[in-house]
Amino acid sequence: MAVYVQFLIDVLSLGSLYALMALGLVIVYGILKLVNFAYGELIMVAGYSLFLLGGTPLPWLVMAAVAVLMAIGAGIATEYAAFRPVRSKSVTAVLITSFAFSTLLQNAALLFISPRARTVPLPDIFSDTVVLFGAIIPLRNILTIVAAAIMLAIFSFIMKKTVLGLAMRAAATKFTMARMLGIPANLVITSAFALSGLLAGVVSLFWLGRIGSVVPGIGLEPLLVAFIATVIGGMRSLQGAVFGGFLLALIVTTFNYLLPPELLKFRDAFTFSLVILILLWRPDGLIQGPATGQRT
Amino acid sequence: MNNSKLITFVAIVIPVLAVMLAARFLGFPVFERIVTLLFINMILVLGLQAFMGNSGILSFAHIAFMGIGAYTSSLFTIPLQMRGMVLPDLYPVLKPILLSPYAAIAVGAVAAMLVAALVAYPLMRLSDAAAVITSFALLVVMHTIMVNWSEVTNGPRTLFGVPKATTIYLAAAGAILAALIALYFKESRTGLLLRAVRDDEVAAGAMGANLSLLRWKGFVLSALLAGFAGGLWAHFITSYQPSAFYLKETFVILGMLVIGGAGTVSGAVLGTFVVTFAFEALRATENALNSSSVFPWQLVGLTEIVLALAMIAVLALRPGGLIEAEEFGATWRKLRRRG
């Protein structure tokens, strides 16, 4: 029993993080049809903000709020620096500029802070554990699940009930038509990046809670996770991204429990090979969103 | 080979020979090293151009095929008496095989090609963003394998004892050969059809172009060139780690191709030259600043920051790179006719 509870909580907490990450990537993809390679660096920005605030006497929640705000700011900065100058030109161009922007941010962290890992301040609640059905569960895993549920609720409220959400969904379906009907394109795109930054910022708090420190290359793993989750979930649908996140967490956790230690070091190779197999079966991902027009 | 293609080819060969002779006879060992690495990078960039330029699909996996070429060729050339020390867990079958470096480089290129042929077929069905993301996943898979397969790669540690066999002449010959292959492939039936698919997937498909097969051919060819570059590189550097084939290098290679112009062979060559010299100049500046301690801390990553800014600037101003659509030969003939 205890093992099953542990497994379930592990899958749900990891899945919550993966799902939020994937959602942040797919909201930009949905509107712009462009992949943001600098997405992982939003987590790095939030991490370094926490580290820099670590010496101040502010309460932790204020530091966390500032870190999330910094991630939102970095998301908007990505749009201005890497996307706006080239977004009307070619898909490949934008892939490369966002990759370049990601390298730029990473090397700026190397240059101005340090190549070494920096510890971030974390509240005590992150290191507590609770006993649930005989299994010892870190409290932060339960917090992750709760936070993800709240974020998903807020997110679906914004997308379904507000004018901004309606405008974003309209732009994602047919960008040109939405513009003709008077939806300000730049505002929609900037808000998509801001929302993406908000999701990445919240994820970063729990991601850092798991590892405790920040390095310039911290963004790679979450970026990869978000990529893979969106590709298997279906690049065009928001539900698909969430589903892909939980599915990927299930695959990774199962490998963690089942693989013998000498094969465990190859875990990522197994995971991604499985992803390639899923894509062989369904090249458009498991959940296909509505067919969308070309971005122009 | 028609006239304008010949002019393009000559325009590529002349600077290659010029810098080779300059490096050989000016007598700076550092310069000779830079130029040899430039030629090896040129093979890699031309390989990437053959796939990316013609199919329009960005690939992140090529640096890993370079890694396969490097590791495979090294396995057969590390001297027998050193092998037990370098790779103590090597499979007994491989232990006694010793090839000449040239044969081993060829074996490495073929190995990279075979791996690409096997893994790429399913991936070539994907288009756009999904294709790019899976190529990124492929890079991670191959990197994980290189880091953890200690029996043949010595794990994350340095593999050493590879004999030095790549001379500046061999690298220059390889670069010229790669340019020839890339030029031929571009105008071949496969290359033309591949560009038709790139420009309009639906229309080309309706006319009977088998897009996944065409992309697969391009991918396999470019992996062959990447593997060849990897073998040459391994026998020039002589000791290396798996981290040499990862994101930082991918960024540099992509930078060369994109700044020069991914659509043309001339652009790929120009980009390699421009970025290599700019990169080396920046790195020298960085080192000079560090040793003179103008700044209170060590400068790391300045070179990459400048390259990143240059990439964004080039793409914002000229999205197709410095040489966008027309090979040098065609431009030259037009100018001649007009003048």
Boltz contact constraints between the chains, C-beta under 6 A:
constraints:
  - contact:
      token1: [A, 35]
      token2: [B, 129]
      max_distance: 6.0
  - contact:
      token1: [A, 85]
      token2: [B, 316]
      max_distance: 6.0
  - contact:
      token1: [A, 86]
      token2: [B, 315]
      max_distance: 6.0
  - contact:
      token1: [A, 86]
      token2: [B, 316]
      max_distance: 6.0
  - contact:
      token1: [A, 89]
      token2: [B, 319]
      max_distance: 6.0
  - contact:
      token1: [A, 90]
      token2: [B, 319]
      max_distance: 6.0
  - contact:
      token1: [A, 92]
      token2: [B, 58]
      max_distance: 6.0
  - contact:
      token1: [A, 93]
      token2: [B, 315]
      max_distance: 6.0
  - contact:
      token1: [A, 93]
      token2: [B, 319]
      max_distance: 6.0
  - contact:
      token1: [A, 95]
      token2: [B, 58]
      max_distance: 6.0
  - contact:
      token1: [A, 95]
      token2: [B, 132]
      max_distance: 6.0
  - contact:
      token1: [A, 96]
      token2: [B, 258]
      max_distance: 6.0
  - contact:
      token1: [A, 97]
      token2: [B, 312]
      max_distance: 6.0
  - contact:
      token1: [A, 97]
      token2: [B, 315]
      max_distance: 6.0
  - contact:
      token1: [A, 100]
      token2: [B, 308]
      max_distance: 6.0
  - contact:
      token1: [A, 100]
      token2: [B, 311]
      max_distance: 6.0
  - contact:
      token1: [A, 100]
      token2: [B, 312]
      max_distance: 6.0
  - contact:
      token1: [A, 103]
      token2: [B, 251]
      max_distance: 6.0
  - contact:
      token1: [A, 103]
      token2: [B, 304]
      max_distance: 6.0
  - contact:
      token1: [A, 103]
      token2: [B, 308]
      max_distance: 6.0
  - contact:
      token1: [A, 104]
      token2: [B, 305]
      max_distance: 6.0
  - contact:
      token1: [A, 104]
      token2: [B, 308]
      max_distance: 6.0
  - contact:
      token1: [A, 107]
      token2: [B, 301]
      max_distance: 6.0
  - contact:
      token1: [A, 107]
      token2: [B, 304]
      max_distance: 6.0
  - contact:
      token1: [A, 107]
      token2: [B, 305]
      max_distance: 6.0
  - contact:
      token1: [A, 110]
      token2: [B, 300]
      max_distance: 6.0
  - contact:
      token1: [A, 110]
      token2: [B, 301]
      max_distance: 6.0
  - contact:
      token1: [A, 111]
      token2: [B, 301]
      max_distance: 6.0
  - contact:
      token1: [A, 227]
      token2: [B, 133]
      max_distance: 6.0
  - contact:
      token1: [A, 231]
      token2: [B, 130]
      max_distance: 6.0
  - contact:
      token1: [A, 231]
      token2: [B, 133]
      max_distance: 6.0
  - contact:
      token1: [A, 265]
      token2: [B, 148]
      max_distance: 6.0
  - contact:
      token1: [A, 266]
      token2: [B, 148]
      max_distance: 6.0
  - contact:
      token1: [A, 268]
      token2: [B, 144]
      max_distance: 6.0
  - contact:
      token1: [A, 269]
      token2: [B, 141]
      max_distance: 6.0
  - contact:
      token1: [A, 269]
      token2: [B, 144]
      max_distance: 6.0
  - contact:
      token1: [A, 269]
      token2: [B, 145]
      max_distance: 6.0
  - contact:
      token1: [A, 272]
      token2: [B, 137]
      max_distance: 6.0
  - contact:
      token1: [A, 272]
      token2: [B, 141]
      max_distance: 6.0
  - contact:
      token1: [A, 280]
      token2: [B, 122]
      max_distance: 6.0
  - contact:
      token1: [A, 283]
      token2: [B, 125]
      max_distance: 6.0
  - contact:
      token1: [A, 283]
      token2: [B, 126]
      max_distance: 6.0
